[in-house]
Amino acid sequence: MFRIGFSQQKSFRIHTLVFYNFENLFDTINDPHTNDDEWTPDGTQRWTAQKYQQKLENLSRVLTEIGKPENSNTPTFIAGSEIENRGVLEDLVQHPKMALHDYGIIHFDSPDKRGIDVALLFQKKYFLPVSYANIPLYIYKKEVEDKEPDPLSEDLDQDEVVNTYDNRVFTRDQLLITGFLDGEEINIIVNHWPSRSGGEKKTSAFREAAGMLNRKIIDSLQKINPNAKVITLGDLNDGPFNNSIKKALNAKAKKQDVPEFGIYNPFEEMAKKGLGTIAFRDSWDIFDQIMVTQSLVKNDFSTYQYWKAGIFNKSYLIQNSGQYKGYPKRHSATEVGFSDHFPVYIYLIKEAK
């Protein structure tokens, strides 16, 4: 077990929980059922086996360092997005840096047009999953079609209407996992909400729908167990102040403001300080967030509780030259990078007996 001392009288068990947008974790094989052509040896990215192995090396380095020095162990939970399939996750957990920690995988294929999914990796010796499900998000083009496109819209991570019958926009499912951390029930929801392709304002309704689905899932868990401990995390494509989080989830920035059954978002205070996980047009925002229900901020450490959160933005993850100097070091034509997002993390702690 891991222990941290807050005083000479007490010590605590600690677990790190991480979210990281892996940014295009694709293998080199052309899947005829998804739009992955650019991530092949003959595609525009010239994605070779050597580059793929370097990508796995880069991700493994990051993932095994997050949480130190407070926690000497690697993260107990790693939630990820932009994952092509289960195979790339198997390659990742079998990487020499990761293999020693015996990570399990929970993954479903989602209907995203590029075939990118969300998933959860977990250390089997600490967490026992008992149920998991992928919960679809139903959104439709008609919800935004009357709005003008934003000329400054981000052209990243695009969603696309696939079903011409009802104009449904196919995007990532929300992944719900329930299990036992050292014998204590924990619920985790992994998210990758609809993109801003077409403009933030034009597509806000999509992410607000994602927030409402998230709140519905949490409500359902709390109806079954009023003391349910729920952690929702992911790349939300919105910052802490957007309606999807402030209104749909009604997340609060301060622990003392969180009502019963409410949600605490530690990343709102970080955003107020100008910190970020992603940069666009020299402006920073925190799209990658981890939020917890009020049951995890009670300061009764006889059971697992939230301790603190952080953004992992070590210098080697930052572009140090060129047009994107200071941005997260993403993949480029000349270098296999890490991601266009910084990972985020929280600690869960419990008083050791």
TAQUIDA-V43154 format. One record per pair of residues at least 12 apart in sequence whose ideal C-beta (glycine too) atoms are under 7 Angstrom apart, sorted by the first residue. I is the first residue (numbers start at 1). J is the second residue. D is the distance in Angstrom with one decimal. If there is no record, write none. Layout:
I;J;D, I;J;D
This chain:
1;13;5.2, 1;352;6.8, 2;14;4.8, 2;71;5.7, 2;72;6.3, 2;73;5.4, 3;352;5.6, 4;70;6.3, 10;351;6.1, 11;352;4.9, 12;301;6.6, 12;349;4.3, 12;350;6.3, 12;351;5.7, 12;352;5.9, 13;349;6.6, 13;350;4.8, 13;352;5.3, 14;70;6.8, 14;71;4.9, 14;347;5.6, 14;349;5.0, 15;76;4.1, 15;126;6.6, 15;181;6.6, 15;348;4.8, 16;66;6.4, 16;67;3.4, 16;71;5.0, 16;75;4.2, 16;76;6.1, 16;345;5.7, 16;347;5.9, 17;75;6.5, 17;76;6.6, 17;77;4.3, 17;231;6.6, 17;290;6.8, 17;345;6.4, 17;346;5.3, 17;348;6.4, 18;63;6.8, 18;66;5.2, 18;75;4.5, 18;77;6.6, 18;78;4.9, 18;79;6.8, 18;343;5.7, 18;345;4.6, 19;79;4.6, 19;233;4.4, 19;234;5.9, 19;288;5.7, 19;290;5.9, 19;343;6.5, 19;344;5.4, 20;62;6.9, 20;63;6.9, 20;78;6.9, 20;80;5.5, 20;339;6.8, 20;343;3.8, 21;81;4.9, 21;82;5.5, 21;235;4.6, 21;288;6.3, 21;339;5.6, 21;341;4.0, 22;59;6.0, 22;80;5.1, 22;81;6.7, 22;82;5.1, 22;83;6.0, 22;339;6.2, 23;82;5.4, 23;330;6.0, 23;331;6.8, 23;339;3.9, 23;340;5.3, 23;341;6.7, 24;39;6.4, 24;82;5.7, 24;331;6.7, 25;55;6.7, 25;82;6.0, 25;83;5.2, 25;84;6.2, 25;88;5.1, 26;39;3.6, 26;47;6.4, 26;84;4.5, 26;88;6.9, 27;52;6.2, 27;84;6.2, 27;87;6.0, 27;88;5.4, 28;40;5.8, 28;41;5.8, 28;47;5.5, 28;48;6.5, 28;49;5.7, 28;52;5.5, 31;115;6.3, 34;114;6.0, 34;115;3.0, 35;113;5.4, 35;114;5.0, 36;84;6.5, 36;114;6.5, 36;115;6.0, 51;336;5.1, 54;336;4.2, 55;336;5.5, 56;91;5.8, 56;92;5.7, 56;95;5.3, 58;336;6.6, 58;338;5.0, 59;92;6.2, 60;92;6.8, 60;95;4.4, 60;97;4.0, 60;98;5.2, 61;97;6.6, 62;317;7.0, 62;338;6.2, 62;343;6.4, 63;75;6.7, 63;78;5.7, 63;98;6.9, 64;97;4.9, 64;98;6.6, 66;312;4.9, 66;343;6.0, 66;345;5.3, 67;345;6.0, 70;347;6.5, 71;347;6.8, 74;101;5.2, 75;345;7.0, 76;122;6.6, 76;123;5.0, 76;126;5.1, 76;127;6.3, 77;120;6.5, 77;122;5.4, 77;127;6.9, 77;188;6.8, 78;121;4.1, 79;120;5.2, 79;190;4.5, 79;233;5.5, 79;234;6.7, 80;118;6.8, 80;119;5.5, 81;118;4.9, 81;192;4.0, 81;234;6.3, 81;235;5.1, 82;116;4.8, 83;116;6.2, 83;117;4.9, 83;118;6.9, 83;119;5.3, 84;115;5.8, 84;116;6.4, 86;105;6.6, 86;107;4.9, 89;105;5.0, 89;107;5.9, 89;119;5.8, 89;121;7.0, 90;105;6.9, 93;105;6.5, 93;121;6.2, 101;123;5.6, 102;123;6.5, 102;124;5.2, 102;125;6.6, 103;121;4.4, 103;122;6.5, 103;123;6.1, 104;121;6.9, 104;122;5.2, 104;124;4.9, 105;119;6.4, 105;121;6.0, 106;119;6.3, 106;120;4.6, 106;129;6.2, 106;132;5.1, 106;177;5.7, 107;119;3.9, 108;134;3.9, 108;173;6.4, 108;175;6.6, 110;134;6.8, 110;172;4.7, 110;173;4.7, 111;170;4.0, 112;170;6.3, 112;171;6.0, 112;172;5.3, 113;160;4.5, 113;162;6.3, 113;170;6.4, 117;172;6.6, 118;172;5.7, 118;175;5.1, 118;190;4.4, 118;191;6.8, 118;192;5.1, 118;234;6.7, 119;190;7.0, 120;175;6.6, 120;177;5.6, 120;188;6.4, 120;190;5.5, 126;181;6.2, 126;182;6.1, 127;179;5.5, 127;181;5.2, 128;179;5.3, 128;180;4.7, 129;177;5.6, 129;179;3.8, 130;178;5.9, 130;179;5.2, 130;180;6.9, 131;178;4.8, 132;175;7.0, 132;176;6.5, 132;177;4.5, 133;176;5.3, 134;173;3.9, 134;175;5.5, 135;173;5.9, 135;174;4.7, 135;176;5.9, 135;213;6.9, 135;217;6.4, 136;173;5.2, 137;171;5.8, 137;173;6.7, 137;174;6.4, 137;209;6.6, 137;210;5.5, 137;213;5.5, 138;168;6.6, 139;169;4.9, 139;171;6.7, 139;194;6.5, 139;206;4.9, 139;209;5.1, 140;166;6.7, 140;167;5.1, 140;168;5.6, 140;169;6.4, 141;161;5.1, 141;167;4.0, 141;169;5.8, 142;167;5.8, 143;205;4.6, 143;206;6.8, 144;202;5.1, 144;203;5.9, 144;205;5.7, 144;206;6.9, 147;201;6.7, 147;202;4.4, 149;198;5.2, 149;199;5.4, 149;202;5.9, 150;198;6.8, 150;199;2.4, 150;200;6.4, 150;201;6.3, 150;202;5.9, 153;196;6.3, 153;197;6.4, 153;198;5.4, 153;199;4.0, 154;196;4.7, 154;197;6.5, 154;280;5.9, 155;197;6.4, 156;195;6.6, 157;195;4.2, 157;197;6.9, 158;195;5.8, 158;197;4.0, 159;171;4.9, 159;194;5.2, 159;195;5.5, 159;197;6.4, 169;194;7.0, 169;206;6.8, 171;194;4.8, 172;192;4.3, 174;189;5.8, 174;191;5.5, 174;213;6.2, 174;214;6.5, 174;217;6.7, 175;189;6.9, 175;190;4.2, 176;189;5.3, 176;217;6.0, 181;304;6.3, 184;303;5.9, 184;304;5.6, 185;229;6.7, 186;229;5.4, 186;231;7.0, 187;221;5.4, 187;228;5.9, 187;229;6.4, 187;230;4.5, 188;231;5.1, 189;214;6.3, 189;217;6.0, 189;230;7.0, 189;232;4.2, 190;233;6.5, 190;234;5.6, 191;210;7.0, 191;214;6.7, 191;232;6.6, 191;233;6.8, 191;234;3.1, 191;236;6.3, 192;234;5.5, 192;235;5.0, 193;207;4.9, 193;210;4.1, 193;236;4.7, 193;237;5.0, 193;238;6.8, 193;244;6.9, 194;206;3.8, 194;207;5.7, 194;210;6.3, 194;237;6.5, 195;237;5.4, 196;237;5.7, 204;243;6.3, 207;236;6.8, 207;237;6.0, 207;238;5.0, 207;244;4.0, 208;243;5.4, 208;244;4.8, 208;248;5.2, 210;244;6.3, 211;244;3.8, 211;245;6.2, 211;248;2.9, 211;249;5.0, 212;248;4.7, 214;232;5.7, 214;249;6.2, 215;248;5.9, 215;249;5.4, 218;230;5.2, 218;232;6.9, 218;293;6.6, 222;261;5.3, 227;295;5.3, 228;293;6.9, 228;295;6.4, 229;293;6.5, 229;295;4.9, 229;296;5.2, 230;293;4.4, 231;290;6.6, 231;292;5.3, 232;291;5.2, 233;289;6.7, 233;290;4.0, 233;291;7.0, 235;287;5.5, 235;288;5.4, 235;341;6.6, 236;287;5.7, 236;289;5.9, 237;287;5.6, 238;287;6.7, 239;271;5.9, 239;285;4.4, 239;286;5.5, 239;287;6.6, 240;265;5.6, 240;267;5.4, 240;268;3.9, 240;271;4.8, 240;286;6.0, 240;289;6.5, 241;271;6.9, 245;265;6.7, 249;263;5.4, 250;262;6.6, 250;263;6.6, 251;263;4.5, 251;264;7.0, 251;265;3.9, 251;291;5.6, 252;264;5.8, 252;265;6.7, 253;265;6.3, 253;268;3.7, 253;269;5.5, 255;297;4.7, 258;294;4.7, 258;297;6.1, 259;294;6.8, 260;294;5.9, 261;294;6.3, 262;294;4.9, 263;291;5.2, 263;293;5.9, 264;291;6.4, 264;292;5.5, 264;294;6.8, 264;297;5.1, 265;289;6.3, 265;291;4.6, 266;309;4.0, 267;286;4.9, 267;289;4.5, 267;309;6.6, 267;344;7.0, 270;286;6.2, 270;311;6.6, 271;286;4.8, 275;311;5.9, 277;311;5.8, 277;341;5.3, 277;342;4.5, 277;344;6.2, 278;328;6.9, 278;340;6.4, 278;341;5.1, 279;327;4.7, 287;341;7.0, 288;341;5.5, 288;344;4.7, 289;344;6.7, 290;309;6.2, 290;344;5.7, 290;346;5.0, 292;306;5.0, 301;349;6.3, 301;350;5.9, 301;351;4.3, 302;351;6.1, 303;350;6.2, 304;348;4.7, 304;349;7.0, 304;350;4.6, 305;348;6.8, 305;349;6.3, 306;346;6.1, 306;348;6.5, 307;347;4.2, 307;348;6.8, 307;349;4.5, 308;347;5.8, 309;344;6.9, 309;345;6.8, 309;346;4.5, 310;345;5.6, 311;342;5.3, 311;344;5.5, 312;342;6.0, 312;343;4.7, 312;345;6.2, 313;342;4.6, 317;329;5.7, 317;338;5.4, 317;342;6.3, 328;340;5.3, 328;341;6.0, 328;342;5.5
